[in-house]
Amino acid sequence: MDLAALAKLFTPINSPNPGDGSSSYLVSFAIIGINILLTLAGVVTVVAIVWGGILYISSAGDEAKAKKGRQAAINGLIGMMIVILSFTMIEVIGRILS
């Protein structure tokens, strides 16, 4: 797979396309890197929420395990909010600067 095909996979529609003269490769790679990191962070938060739910359900009345599961799910939700806000901030800043 060549670099241009890889860039198209991870570049949002409104982002500059590498090689079309609208931006440098460094900016394009930064955009791709940020999108990859935000995607991975989103996956990790979903896994944390699911893991917290599994811990909570399987606590079988043990208050310590239930608390641990509840806290893991809450931390996952907080992480998801941070990821969504980060994505939103990057989009807003990108639209202001372009």
C-alpha positions as CSV (number, residue, x, y, z in Angstrom):
1,M,0.0,0.0,0.0
2,D,1.5,3.3,-1.0
3,L,1.5,6.5,1.1
4,A,-1.2,8.2,-0.7
5,A,-3.6,5.3,-0.3
6,L,-2.8,5.2,3.4
7,A,-3.4,8.9,3.8
8,K,-6.8,8.6,2.2
9,L,-7.8,6.0,4.7
10,F,-7.2,8.1,7.7
11,T,-7.9,11.6,6.4
12,P,-11.4,13.1,6.9
13,I,-13.2,14.5,3.9
14,N,-12.6,18.2,4.9
15,S,-8.9,17.7,5.6
16,P,-6.2,18.7,3.1
17,N,-5.2,16.0,0.7
18,P,-1.4,15.3,0.6
19,G,0.0,16.1,-2.8
20,D,-2.7,18.5,-4.1
21,G,-0.7,21.6,-3.3
22,S,-3.0,22.8,-0.6
23,S,-0.8,21.9,2.3
24,S,2.5,20.4,3.2
25,Y,3.1,16.8,4.0
26,L,3.9,17.6,7.6
27,V,0.5,19.1,8.1
28,S,-1.1,16.2,6.4
29,F,0.8,13.7,8.5
30,A,-0.2,15.6,11.7
31,I,-3.8,15.5,10.7
32,I,-3.6,11.8,10.0
33,G,-1.8,11.2,13.3
34,I,-4.3,13.1,15.3
35,N,-7.2,11.2,13.6
36,I,-5.5,7.8,14.4
37,L,-4.9,8.8,18.0
38,L,-8.4,10.0,18.5
39,T,-9.8,6.8,17.0
40,L,-7.6,4.6,19.3
41,A,-8.6,6.7,22.3
42,G,-12.3,6.2,21.4
43,V,-11.8,2.4,21.1
44,V,-10.0,2.3,24.5
45,T,-12.8,4.3,26.2
46,V,-15.5,1.9,24.7
47,V,-13.5,-1.1,26.0
48,A,-13.2,0.6,29.4
49,I,-17.0,1.2,29.6
50,V,-17.7,-2.4,28.6
51,W,-15.1,-3.8,31.0
52,G,-16.6,-1.7,33.8
53,G,-20.1,-3.0,33.0
54,I,-18.8,-6.6,33.0
55,L,-17.1,-6.1,36.4
56,Y,-20.3,-4.5,37.8
57,I,-22.5,-7.3,36.5
58,S,-20.2,-10.1,37.7
59,S,-19.8,-8.6,41.2
60,A,-22.4,-11.0,42.5
61,G,-23.3,-8.7,45.4
62,D,-19.7,-8.0,46.4
63,E,-19.7,-4.2,47.1
64,A,-15.9,-3.8,46.5
65,K,-16.2,-5.4,43.0
66,A,-19.3,-3.4,42.2
67,K,-17.6,-0.2,43.2
68,K,-14.6,-1.1,41.0
69,G,-16.8,-1.8,38.0
70,R,-18.9,1.3,38.5
71,Q,-15.7,3.4,38.7
72,A,-14.2,1.8,35.6
73,A,-17.4,2.6,33.7
74,I,-17.5,6.2,34.9
75,N,-13.8,6.7,34.0
76,G,-14.6,5.3,30.5
77,L,-17.5,7.7,30.1
78,I,-15.3,10.6,31.2
79,G,-12.6,9.5,28.8
80,M,-15.2,9.4,26.0
81,M,-16.3,12.9,26.8
82,I,-12.7,14.0,26.6
83,V,-12.2,12.3,23.2
84,I,-15.4,13.9,21.8
85,L,-14.4,17.3,23.1
86,S,-10.9,16.9,21.7
87,F,-12.2,16.0,18.3
88,T,-14.6,18.9,18.4
89,M,-11.9,21.4,19.4
90,I,-9.6,20.2,16.6
91,E,-12.4,20.5,14.0
92,V,-13.3,24.0,15.2
93,I,-9.7,25.2,15.2
94,G,-9.2,23.6,11.7
95,R,-12.2,25.4,10.3
96,I,-11.1,28.7,11.8
97,L,-7.6,28.4,10.4
98,S,-8.6,27.3,7.0
